[in-house]
Amino acid sequence: MRRLDHGTGPAALTFGPTSGAISGLVGVGCGLVLAASTLVGGLTRSGLPYLFGGLAIAVLSWAILLRPRVRLHAAEVELRNSFSSWLVPYAMITGSVVRSYAVVRVGERKYTGLGLGRSRRSMTRTRRDAPPREGVDITSGKSLAGAEEADLFESALDERVRAAPAADSPRVVRRWAVPEILALAVCLIGMVVSIALQ
């Protein structure tokens, strides 16, 4: 977890990937090494599929394993996933839970964030040692104590939802990860075209 101070209001909190960071770095590195190795001996037509394939591996490793994050901003929670992000205003949130991934509820609608989750071991230990827990229900008034990032997220989100002023017409916004989508499309199209030209 990282704190980002932006002056007034609560500090913005960022929760990075809870697993897969090393695998993501290895995937990006391997993809870039594969792409670079095709350039070392001089770029040839037969090396183009490897160049685009290596770049595709790097982009996918970044998008799937390193890009996902959960951020608590001043007025909303950002659930950043592989190819899109959900921006959910605190005033609309009715509940949250963190299991394998984070889920924020707005009425009956659920929004997921892949950047934060509990390990299988901690979920099993929680179930064995304590009664089952469905996360933080904003309307019930439950409070949490714990050092795990998922618990810190749930309690920080709970505090911000309780303190959020009622907004006139809040809405959930979806933002697409345009750079990642375009980079992956270019790599895949380049790989297919270069294979077809062989």
CORQUICOR-V96897 format. One record per helix or strand of 3 or more residues. SS is the DSSP state (alpha for helix, beta for strand). FROM is the first residue (numbers start at 1). LEN is the number of residues. If there is no record, write none. Layout:
BEGIN
ss/from/len
SS/FROM/LEN
SS/FROM/LEN
END
This chain:
BEGIN
ss/from/len
beta/2/3
beta/12/4
alpha/21/20
alpha/45/22
beta/69/4
beta/76/5
beta/84/6
alpha/90/3
beta/95/4
beta/102/5
beta/109/5
alpha/120/10
alpha/149/15
beta/173/4
alpha/178/19
END
